[in-house]
Structure formats: structure tokens, C-alpha cells
Amino acid sequence: MPAAGVTGRAWAVAVASAITAVPGTAFASPAVAVTWDGPCDASDRVVAGVNRMVGPREGAPLSAQLRVRSTARGFSVELRTDQQGEIGTRRFDAPTCDKLAEATVLILVVLFAPVETAESVASALEGEGASRPAATTAAAPPPRQDARDALVRGPHWSFVFGPRVGAGLGVLPAPSLFASVEAGVARGRFRLAAAGTAWPERNTTGDREGVGAIALRDAGLRACFQTTSRAPHLDGCLVAEAGAFAGHGVGIAHPKSSSPFWAAAGPGIALRTEGVLASSLSLDTPIALARPSFQVGGIGEVFKPAVVSVRVAVSVDLDVP
């Protein structure tokens, strides 16, 4: 355990030095057992670094499972720990393999350390450089959760942009394709995007076929929250949109045009891959908030949008940090 008076910056330097030493050093009672899933495998360096910092331990080693994925910013990490039955999960980003290893060692070392040590290491990483005395090694309480989580900065905001195409039922007189362009932001599990969508003109069908043609242009927002940790991710979404129909008569003596208002909102789900260029498959079921009725003189109503419409779409997003 660290001696009293060690500064936060000294701790950060000590950790960096510990993991850059030869990783093949053997320890009779390793303090941590690491399982690594993904690129940039630094499990040996992490084990050696933690052992050098905390020394031999009694009992079962702390179990650490890392899931690492490449992103536009470097690496996205999910760290799951099991310390004598106490389960914890932390997520963070790292720009390089070396920073990933250093951050992992810092988090694991603090699990063995008192509260003041956690706070000093967090200060060092945040550039405060303030010297704080570490607590003694006597039976100290475990580090506070907020001190542990402060060790590594959370996910960054990123910009997402890309096309989206699909098919819908219930919006126009017949099943129709649509195309849109989305732009928005993402941070961690949350994504928010705005989109402009064009629905091509469709003729009315059934007994009144050929008397009207209707198209739709709308704009909307789509907010999604990632519910799973492994790719492909399952997102729960809320969608809202508003726009205007463009309708006109066809094959009648005195055709007229109209542009009534349209609005809808409702739930959706999406299955999404991860990476700089990510794709998704979505299913939305918005509920109409404004349902205009299209009528032709002498005939009556020729079309009215369904209360609930269904859309299936595929999109490709470019994730720019």
C-alpha cells in the first residue's frame, strides 16, 4: 500500500512506471486475475502493474473482465470487477493502448486502496496536481464509488451523420418507400438525431383509385438509449415528427390541391452496430397526432392516415469525434 504523503501526481507516475516494467515478473499470490476480450490485449501488463503497486495478497485474487472495442476516439472499454462477491462495472474511453492499460491499473489499484488514495489519483489524472496525503494502510473503508469512477473521464460527445432509407405503411394511401438524412450527437449510450424525410407521391387505392395523389415531407427527432453492452446493440427509441402532405386531384374535372398538417410520435427500437461507420435496422410505430382527411367533391373522403403507422428502415451513420 502507498506510504503517507504520496501525491496524486506521484501515484500517476508510479502506475505508469509499474506497467512499463517487464511484464513477465512472477508473483506467488497475484492480486488480480484479468480476462481480456478485444484488441490491444494488455492483460499481462495490467496484472504485473497492479501486483507491483499493491504487493502480494491473501485469498482469491480480484477478478477483472475487460471488453475492449475500437472506436473513432481510440478504444471503448467496459471493465467488470468481482471483489469477494462485490460486483462493479465501469465504462471509459482511452485514446491509446498505453493509456488504456494505465487507466485499468489505476482503477484496479484503487479497489485495494483507501479513499484518499482514490481522490489523489483522480486529481492527478485531471491535471490538478494538488498534493494530498494518502490514508494509512490500517483497515480503511473501501473507496467511494464516485472517487473510483472519477479516475477516467467518461464518454465524449460525437457527431453522427448519415442516410436512412426504408418503407412505411399507414402514412400514405399505399405502402411507400421513404428516404431521409439524419444528423445528431451521441454520448455513451445516448443518441439524439434530427432528420428530414421525403415520402414520394402515392395514388389513392380501392374503390376510389385514381382520384387523388398524396406525398409527404416531414422533419423529426429520434432519441435512442442503448440497452445492451454487446454489439449489435439494442436501442429503445422515441420518435416525433411533423410536416405537411401535398395532395391533389387526379383524373377529375376540377382538381384541387391541399397541404394539410401532419404530426406523429411514438416508440421504436433499433439494432445497431458500433464503430466509426455504424449501421442500424430500426422499427418505429408512431401514433398520429394530426390526421387530415382528403376528400373529393361528389365522392367524399378518399384517404385518411392510419392512427398507427409502421416503418422499417436501414441507416448508415458516420461517427465523428
N, C-alpha and C positions, 0 to 999 in steps of 0.2 A: 504494500500500500504506500502511497506517496507520503513524504515527510511534510510536517507542518511548515508553512511559509513558501511552498512552491507556488509560483504564479501561474495564472491561466495560460499565458504565452509559453512558459516553460513546459507546461503539460503538452501543448500542441507540438512543440519541437521534440519533446521526448517521444511522443507517439510516432511522429514521422521517422525519427531515428530508429525506433524499435522495429518498424515494419520494413525498413530498408536494410536491416541486418540480414545475414544469411538465413533463409527460411528453414533450413534443414536441421536446426538445432532441436535435439530431442528433450522432452520433458517427461519425467516419470509419471506425474499426475497433471495432465493438461487441464487448463482452466476452462477451455471451451472446445466444443465439437461443432464444426462448420460443415453444412451441406450447401453446395453452390449450384444453382440452376440458371444457366445462361452464359453469355460471353464474358470475357475478361476475368476468368477464374483466378482469384487471388486468395483462395481459401487457406493455402499453406502460409502465406504471408500474414493473413489475419490471425490465424492460430498462434504463430510464432510471436507476433506483435503483442497480443493480449497476454500470452504467457510471460513475456519479458516485463510487462508493465505490472502485473498483479502477482507473479510468482506462483509456485505450486499450490494447489488447492486440495482440500479433503472432500471426499464424497464424489458424487456424479458431476461431470462437467456441465456447464451451461450449454444448452443446445441452441444453435443458431442456424436458421434456414434462410438463405438468400435467393430471391428470384430477381434476376437482372435482365433488363431489356434495353436494346439500343433505341435512342430517340434522337431528334434533331439537336438536342442540347447536350448529348453525350450518353448518359445512362439513367434509366429509371429503376429504382431499387425498392423492393419490398423485403423487409427484414422481420422474420418471425422468431421470437425467442421463447424458450421454456426454461425457467429458472426455478427448479424444485416445485414444479406444478403451477408456477405463476406465468401465464401466457401473455405475451405482448407482441403487438405488430406495429411497425413503423415504416413509413414510406418517405423516400427522399430522392433527390436528383444529384448526380455527380458529373462534372464535365469530362473527367478522365479516369482511367483505371486506377492511377495512383491516388487520386482524391477519393475515389470510391472505397479503396482499401483503408485509407486513413480515417474516413468518416465511420466506417464499420468498426474499426478498432476503438475509436473514441466512444461510440455508443456502448459497445460491449464492456469496455473497461469501467465506464461509469456505473454499469449494473452491479459491479463489485464495490463501488466507492461510495463514500458519504455524500450528502447533499452539497456541501461547499465545493467539493471537487467537481461535481457536475456543473455548478454555476461558473467556476473558474474556466473550465474547458470551453463552455459556451461563450463566455466573454472573449476568449482568445480567438475563436473562430469568427466572431462578429467584429473583430478588429478593435475592441475596446482597450485591450492591453492593460487593464487595471489589475493590480496585484491583490489577490485575495488569499488569506490563509486557508489552507485545507484543514478539514476537521481531523481529529486524531483517529487512529485506527481502532480504537476501542469500539465495542458493539454499537455502531451508529445506525440510525434508521436508514432504510433504503432511500435512494434518490427520489425526489418528487418527479411525477410524470412530466410536468411542464418543463423541468430542468433537463430531463433526458431528451425530450422532443426538440428543445432549443438547440441541440448540438448541430443539427443540419438544417439549413434553410429549406422551406417547403417548396412545392412545385412552383414553377414560374408561369406567368401568363404567356400564351402564344396565340398567334393569329391563324385562323383556319379559313380556307377559301377553296371553292371547287364547284363543279356542275352536279346537278341532280336530275335524273330522268325517271319517269315511272308511268303508271296507269292508274286511273281512278274510276270509281263507279258511284253514281248518285249526284254528281255535281252538274253534269250536262245531260242532255236528252239521251245520250248513248254512252257506253264505256269509251273513255278517251285517254289518249296519251297526254303527258304534260312534260314540260322542261323548265328548269329553274337554275338560278345561280345563287349560291349561298356564300356568305361571308360572316365571320364572327370571331369569337375568342374562346379559348379553352384554358382551364387551370385545374390540374389534378383530375378529379372525377367529374367536374362540371364543364358543360359546353353550352354556349349560347350563340345562336346564329340567326341572321336575318336573311330573307330570300325574296326574290321576285319571281313569280311563276306565270307562265303563259299556257293557257289551255286552248287548243285550236278549235275552230268552229265545227259544231255538230248539228245536224238536222234533227228536227223532231221526228219521233217514230210512232209506230202503231197506227191507229185509225186516222190520225191527223198528220201522217207523214208528208213531208214536203211543204208544209205551210210556214215553217219557221226555221231559222238558223241561229244558233246561240254559241258565243265564245265567252271566255272569262280571262281577265287579267287581275292578279291579286298580289299582295305583299304580306309577309307574315314573319312571325318569330317562332323559333323552335328551341326550347330549353331541355337539355337532357342531363341525366345524372347516371354515372356508371355504377352498376350494382354488383359487378363481379370483378375479381382481381386478375383473372387469367384471360388472355386473348383467345378467341374473339370475345370482346366484352358485350354484355347485355346491358343496354341503357333503357331506363324508363324516361319517357319524354312527355312534355306538354306542348301543344301546338296551338297557335292562334293566327288567324288570317283575316284580311278584309280586302275588298276590291270591288270591281264593277263588271257586270255582264255586258255584252254587246249583242243585242238581239234585233233581228229584222225579219220581215215577212218574205216569203218565197212563193212564187207561183200564184199570187193573188192580184186582184185588180189594183188595189191601192195600198201597197206595202208601206209599213211604218217601222221606224227604228226606236229603240229604247236602251237605256243604260242603267238599269236598277242596281241598287247597292247589295253587296253580298258580304256576310261575315260568318265565321265559324270558329270554334275552339273545342279542343278535346284531347284525349290521351293518345299516346303512341309508344311503340317500342322500336329498338334498333339493335342489330347485331353488327358490331364494329370491330375492325382490325386495328392494330396500332402501328405507329411508325411515322416517318416523315410524310409518306404518301399512304394514307389510310382509306379503306373503302368501307361502305356500310350498306346493309339491307334493312329497310325500315317498313313498318306497317303503322299507318295512322287512321284513326276513326273519329274525325272531328264532327261535332254536333252543330247544325246550322243555327245561327242566332238571328239571321235575317234571310227569309225565303221568299224572294219575289215571285210573282205569278205572271207568266207570259200568256197573253190572250190575243186572239184574232177575232175581229168583228164578224159576227154571224156564225162563228164556230165555237167561241168560248176559250176556255183555258187549254193551251197546247203543251205547257210544261211548267213544272214547279220542282225545284231541287228537293232531294230527299232530306229527311230530318237528320239522318246519319249517313255520311259518305265514307267510302273506304278507299285508301290509296296505298299502293305498294311502290316503293322507289328504290333505286340504287344510286349511290353517290360516291364520289371520289374527292377526298379533301387533301389539300396540301397544308401541312402543319409547319408554320414558320415561327421560330422562337423570337 
